[in-house]
Amino acid sequence: MKRSLFIHGPISVAFISAQIRKHQLKTNTGAYQIFLGQVKADQTKENMTGIHYTAYEEMALERMAQIRQALFEKYPVRCLHVYHSLGMVKPGDCSLFIFVSAAQSGTAVDACQELLQMVKKELPVWGKEIIEKAGFQWNIALMKRVKPTSGSI
């Protein structure tokens, strides 16, 4: 099943809170692991005003479904959610929200860490750093993401 992945603009605290609140009454869950990726004001660049994220959305949704399936098969997790920003996100705002729940804390931590690494390496999402005077430059770390091969995890 393809789930929503992208949010236009920054991911708000209200959205994050609402997603967590939805799981509050699940009594078979003993642990939640959350990762929040925040755009930082890079001190080595002249006035970076934010990152503009773009993606190959259809491919990203397909790949995310494969990643979710693989992690559900590997770990006894209850849920895996990933939300990534598209468009402009300013320093201090959240651009990536990962939420994992499981019966045990070790499982939630391990699955979340693996999910984060897979999202960073395998999803076709790119960030263009917007520089006040220079215009922009591509974020090299985000450009190193490889195109996923069909059927591989």
C-alpha positions as CSV (number, residue, x, y, z in Angstrom):
1,M,0.0,0.0,0.0
2,K,1.3,3.4,-0.9
3,R,1.1,5.9,2.0
4,S,1.4,9.6,2.0
5,L,5.0,10.7,2.2
6,F,5.3,14.3,1.2
7,I,4.2,17.5,2.9
8,H,4.5,20.9,1.2
9,G,6.6,23.3,3.2
10,P,7.9,22.6,6.7
11,I,6.5,19.8,8.9
12,S,4.7,21.6,11.8
13,V,4.8,20.7,15.5
14,A,1.0,20.5,15.3
15,F,1.2,17.8,12.6
16,I,3.9,15.9,14.5
17,S,1.8,16.0,17.7
18,A,-1.4,14.9,15.9
19,Q,0.4,11.9,14.4
20,I,1.8,10.8,17.8
21,R,-1.6,11.4,19.4
22,K,-3.2,9.0,17.0
23,H,-1.2,6.2,18.5
24,Q,-1.8,7.1,22.1
25,L,-4.5,4.5,22.8
26,K,-2.6,1.5,21.2
27,T,-2.0,-0.7,24.3
28,N,0.1,-3.2,22.5
29,T,2.8,-0.6,21.9
30,G,5.6,-0.1,24.5
31,A,8.0,2.1,22.6
32,Y,8.0,4.9,20.1
33,Q,11.1,6.1,18.4
34,I,11.0,9.5,16.6
35,F,13.5,11.2,14.3
36,L,13.1,14.8,13.4
37,G,15.3,16.3,10.7
38,Q,15.7,20.1,11.1
39,V,17.2,22.4,8.5
40,K,20.2,24.0,10.2
41,A,21.7,27.4,9.4
42,D,25.0,26.4,8.0
43,Q,27.6,28.7,9.5
44,T,30.1,28.0,6.6
45,K,27.8,29.6,4.0
46,E,26.7,33.2,3.5
47,N,23.2,33.6,4.8
48,M,21.6,30.3,3.8
49,T,17.9,31.2,3.9
50,G,16.6,27.6,3.5
51,I,16.5,24.4,1.5
52,H,14.1,23.9,-1.4
53,Y,13.3,20.2,-1.6
54,T,12.2,18.4,-4.8
55,A,11.5,14.8,-5.5
56,Y,10.6,12.2,-8.1
57,E,7.4,11.7,-6.2
58,E,6.0,8.6,-7.9
59,M,9.3,6.7,-7.6
60,A,9.7,7.8,-4.0
61,L,6.3,6.5,-3.1
62,E,7.1,3.1,-4.8
63,R,10.4,2.9,-3.1
64,M,9.0,3.9,0.3
65,A,6.4,1.1,0.0
66,Q,9.2,-1.4,-0.6
67,I,11.3,-0.1,2.3
68,R,8.3,-0.3,4.6
69,Q,7.5,-3.9,3.5
70,A,11.1,-5.0,4.1
71,L,11.3,-3.4,7.5
72,F,8.0,-4.9,8.6
73,E,9.3,-8.3,7.5
74,K,12.6,-7.7,9.4
75,Y,11.4,-6.2,12.7
76,P,8.3,-6.8,14.8
77,V,7.2,-3.2,14.6
78,R,3.6,-1.9,14.9
79,C,3.9,1.1,12.6
80,L,6.4,3.0,10.4
81,H,5.7,6.5,9.2
82,V,7.8,8.8,7.1
83,Y,7.0,12.4,6.1
84,H,9.3,14.6,4.1
85,S,9.0,18.2,3.1
86,L,8.8,19.5,-0.5
87,G,9.3,23.1,-1.3
88,M,11.0,25.7,0.8
89,V,12.0,24.9,4.4
90,K,13.8,27.6,6.5
91,P,16.5,27.0,9.1
92,G,14.9,25.8,12.3
93,D,12.0,24.1,10.6
94,C,11.5,20.4,10.4
95,S,11.9,18.8,6.9
96,L,11.8,15.0,7.9
97,F,9.7,13.2,10.4
98,I,10.1,9.5,11.1
99,F,7.9,7.7,13.6
100,V,8.3,4.0,14.5
101,S,6.4,2.0,17.2
102,A,7.0,-1.4,18.6
103,A,6.4,-3.5,21.7
104,Q,10.0,-3.2,22.8
105,S,12.3,-0.1,22.8
106,G,15.3,-1.9,21.1
107,T,13.2,-2.9,18.2
108,A,11.8,0.7,17.7
109,V,15.3,2.2,18.0
110,D,16.9,-0.3,15.5
111,A,14.1,-0.1,13.0
112,C,14.0,3.8,13.1
113,Q,17.8,4.0,12.6
114,E,17.7,1.6,9.6
115,L,14.7,3.4,8.2
116,L,16.5,6.8,8.5
117,Q,19.5,5.4,6.6
118,M,17.4,3.9,3.9
119,V,15.4,7.2,3.4
120,K,18.6,9.2,3.2
121,K,20.3,6.8,0.7
122,E,17.4,5.5,-1.4
123,L,14.6,8.0,-1.8
124,P,14.8,10.3,-4.8
125,V,14.6,13.6,-2.9
126,W,17.0,16.5,-3.4
127,G,17.7,19.7,-1.6
128,K,18.8,22.9,-3.1
129,E,20.3,25.3,-0.5
130,I,19.1,28.8,-1.1
131,I,21.9,31.4,-0.5
132,E,20.9,35.0,0.0
133,K,23.6,36.6,-2.2
134,A,24.7,33.6,-4.4
135,G,21.3,32.4,-5.3
136,F,21.6,28.7,-4.6
137,Q,23.8,25.6,-4.5
138,W,22.9,22.0,-4.5
139,N,23.3,20.1,-1.2
140,I,25.9,17.5,-2.1
141,A,24.8,15.1,0.7
142,L,21.3,15.0,-0.7
143,M,22.6,14.6,-4.3
144,K,24.5,11.4,-3.4
145,R,21.3,9.5,-3.2
146,V,21.3,6.6,-5.6
147,K,18.6,5.6,-7.9
148,P,17.0,2.5,-6.4
149,T,17.2,-0.6,-8.5
150,S,14.0,-2.5,-9.3
151,G,13.1,-5.1,-6.8
152,S,16.1,-4.6,-4.5
153,I,16.1,-3.5,-0.9
